[in-house]
Amino acid sequence: MGALVGSLIAGSLGDAIGRKRTMLLAGALFALGAAVQSLAPGDLVLVAGRLIIGIGVGVAAVAAPLYAAELAPASLRGRFISSYQLAITIGIFLAYLVKCPSFGQWQLASDARGGARPRGSRSSSSRSSPPSLPAG
């Protein structure tokens, strides 16, 4: 939700205060959101910090390619923007590779409660009752 809000306001914000200042604002939002999350005493404050970082992500996602396009010579502008999009796509692909079970002990797939679970463990919905321990 934060990234949606950030991306919707980033264009007009960039026109109003400039692309460079918009990028600096996105960085400040990242830092503020990280500070809020690290000091969060509870779930609501943690979610608020994630929302702040999301707004920063949305602002940066719009402002960064615009800023790069303004700085690039006209003959290289398309290459700069295309390589930016390619880098994002490669990053998403690598994130999916990390999720692959053969890459580590933790599989970042969600269980029924929405949290990460160790590879090989069953979700809470498929658990059977634990076996009985022998007496003695």
N, C-alpha and C positions, 0 to 999 in steps of 0.2 A: 504494500500500500504506500509506503514511504517513497519508493522509487517511482511510482506512478505520479505522485504529487510533485516530486522533484523534477521529473522530466517534463511535466506540464508547465511548470513555472520557469524552467531554465532558459527557454528561448527569450521570453520577454525580460527576464532578469539580465541576461547577457546583453540585450540591446540597451537596457537602462544603465547598467554600471560597467559594461565592458566584459569581454571574454576572459581576460586575465583575472580580473577581480572575482568573476563568477567561479573560476577554477579555484582561487584561494578560498572562497566561501565554501566550496565543496570540501576542500581539505579541512577547513575549520569544523564543518559538520561531522566529518569522519572522526576528528579528534574529540569533539564534544560527545558524540554518541558512544565512542569507546570509553571515555571517562565515566559517563552515566552507567554503562553496562558493568564496568569494573567495580563500581561502588554501589551497585544495586542491592538493596536489602531484601527485595522480594520480586515476585514475578512481574508485577505491573511496571515497576521501574525498569526492569530488564527489557520488557516489551517497548517501553518508551525510548530507551536507548537504541534499540533495533530500528524503530521508526525514524529516529534522527539520522542514523547511518543510512537507512534506505533513501531518505530525502537527498542526502549527499551523493549516493550512488546515481540517483536519477539526474541530479544536476550535472554531475561529472560525465555521465553517459551522453548528454546532449552537448555540453560545453566543450569537452575535449576535442571531438572531431571538428567542431566549428573553429576552435582556436588553432588547431593544426592546419586547417584549410586556409585560414587567414595568413599564417606565417609561411606557408609553402609557396614556392614559385608556381606560376600558373601551369607551367609544363609538367610539374610533378604532383600537382594537387590531387589528382585522381589516384595516383599510386599511394600517396600518404593515407588517404581515407580508406582505400581498399585494404592496405596492410593493417590498419587499425582494426577493421572489421574481421580480417583473417586472424589476427592475434586473439581477439575475443572468442572466435569460434574454436580455435585450437585450445584455448584455455578451458572452454566448456567440455571439449572432447577429453582433455587430460583429467578433468574432474570426474568424468564418468569412468575413465580407466581406473582411477584410484578407488572407485566404488567396487570394482571387480573383486570378487572374493579371493582370488589368488594373489592379491597384492598386499595382504597384511592380516593382522589378527582381528581388526574391527571392520565390520561391514556396515557402512553407513546407510543401511536400509532401515526404514521405520518399522517398528513393531506395532501392534494394535494400539498402544498408548501414544504413539508418535515419537518415541525416543529411539536413539541408536541402541543396537544390541550386539553382543559378541557374535561372531560368526559361528554357526552351528547351533546356537541356542534357539529354542522355539519361542514364538510369541505367546503372550498370555492367553490368547484364545485357543491355542492348540495344546496347551499343557494338560497332561493327565495328572492324577494325584500321585504324589511321591510314593515310591515303593516302601513297604513296611520294613522296619529294621528287625533283625532277629532278636529275640529276648535273650538276655543273659549277659 
